Amino acid sequence: MAELPPDPMRIALDEARAAALAGEVPVGAVVTRGGEIVAQARNRMRGDGDPTAHAEMAALRAAGAALGTSRLDACDLWVTLEPCAMCTAAIGLARIRRLHFGALDPKGGAVLHGPRLYQQPTCHHRPEVIGPLAADEAGEMLRAFFRVRR
């Protein structure tokens, strides 16, 4: 029997399911600080008409607003998919302490794939990276979503 993911990743997976039901790519994100949830979000690009409305970006914005700061250095981000280049850069700029992610994204990811932004000499902040977590569940949700659309 597979081990259940930590609660923040469970909530991120719930956010991803809600995104899929809204016709969005199923990605969810949660920001925690000291074990407490500060913000949670899902992809909203289609619904908001905003190409930057990825789950990670929305969660970072909400966490910054909730905490009254752009520096989230005491926070962890939990996301169901390896972040893209835009989100990877924003995570670094927010000074996230730890990044926990679900499914690998060999095509669009930028943490362990593609540009591997945190490994570049120009990267000013490198969060601790933990993952993949709940990769099978997160990955299957994405595959099922795109199977219907292709």
N, C-alpha and C positions, 0 to 999 in steps of 0.2 A: 504494500500500500504506500502511495506517495505521501511524503510529509507535507502537511498544510503550510502554505507560505505565511509569513508574519502578517498580523492584522493590517498594517498599512498597505501591503501589497494586495491583500484580499479586497480592500476598499478601492484600490486602483483598478483591480479587475472588475469590480462592480461598476465603476465609472466607465470603463471600456465597453462593458455590455450596454450601458445606457447610451453611449455614443453610437454603437451599432444600431440600436433601435431607432435612433434619430437619423439614420442614414449617413453617419459620419464614420470614418475609419476608426475601428475600435481600439483606441488608446486612452488610458486613464493615468492620472498622476496624483500623488499625495505629498504634501510637505509636512514633516513632523519636526518638533523641537522638544527635547526632553521627554520623548515618548508620547507627546500630545499632538494631535492633528491640528495644524495651523490652517491648512487650505487643502482643497481637493478640487479636481477639474477633469474635464474630458475634452477630446477634440471637438472643436466648434467652428471649423473653417467654413463649411458650407452654410451652417445656420447663421453665422455672424458675417458672412461675406468677407472674411479676413484670412488671407493666406498665412498669417503668423499665429493664428489661433490654435496652435498645437496644445495638447494637454499640458505639457511641461511649461510652456510660456504662460498659459492661463493660471496654472498653479503658482508659478513664481510671482506673477503680478498680484494675485490674491494674497499670498503670504507676505509680500512686501507691504501691501496696504494694511493687512491685519496687524503687522508688527511695527509699522511706521518707519521702515528702513529698507534700503536697497541691499544692505549687507546681511545675507542670510547664513552667516558663517557658523552659527550654532544649529543649523537645520540640516535635515536629510531629505532627499527627494527620492520618492518611490515611483517608478514609471513602468508600464507594462511592456514597453518596446525600447530597445537600444536607441537613444536619441540621435536625431539627425544633426547636421553641422550647425544649423541655426540654434537649436536647443542646447547642444553641447556647449557652444560658445556662451549662451545666456546663463547656463548653469555655472560656468566658470566665473563670469562677470558677477553673478549673485554671491559668489564665494560659498556655495553649498559645501557642507562638510563631507557628506557621503552621498553617492549616487547608487541607488539600488535599482536594477532594471530587470525586466522579464525576458522576453524573446530577443534573440540576436537578430540584427538586421544587416546581413551582408551587402545588400544593395544600397541602402540609404543611411545606415548607421555611421556615426563619426567618432565613436568612443573606441571600440575594438576593431572597427572596419573603416574602409575609406580613408579619410584624411587622418584619423586617429589624433584628433586635435590636442588631447592632453599629453601626447608624447612629443609635441612640437616644441622647439626651443623658444618660440615666441609666446608660449602659453604662460600666463602669469599666475594662475591658480589651478591646481589639479586636485579635484576631490578624490577621496578614496572611492574606488569603484568596486561594487559588489554585484555580481551577477554572472550568468543569468539565474534568475529566481522565477519559479512558476513558469518556466519557458514553454513547457508543453501546452499548458492551458492558454497562455497568452498567444502563443503561436497558432494554435488550432482556431482560436477566435478570429484571428486575422485571416487565416486560410479560408475559413468558412465564409467570412464576409466577402472576400474577393472571388471565391468560387461562384457565388450567386451573381456577381456583376460581370463576369467574363464569359 
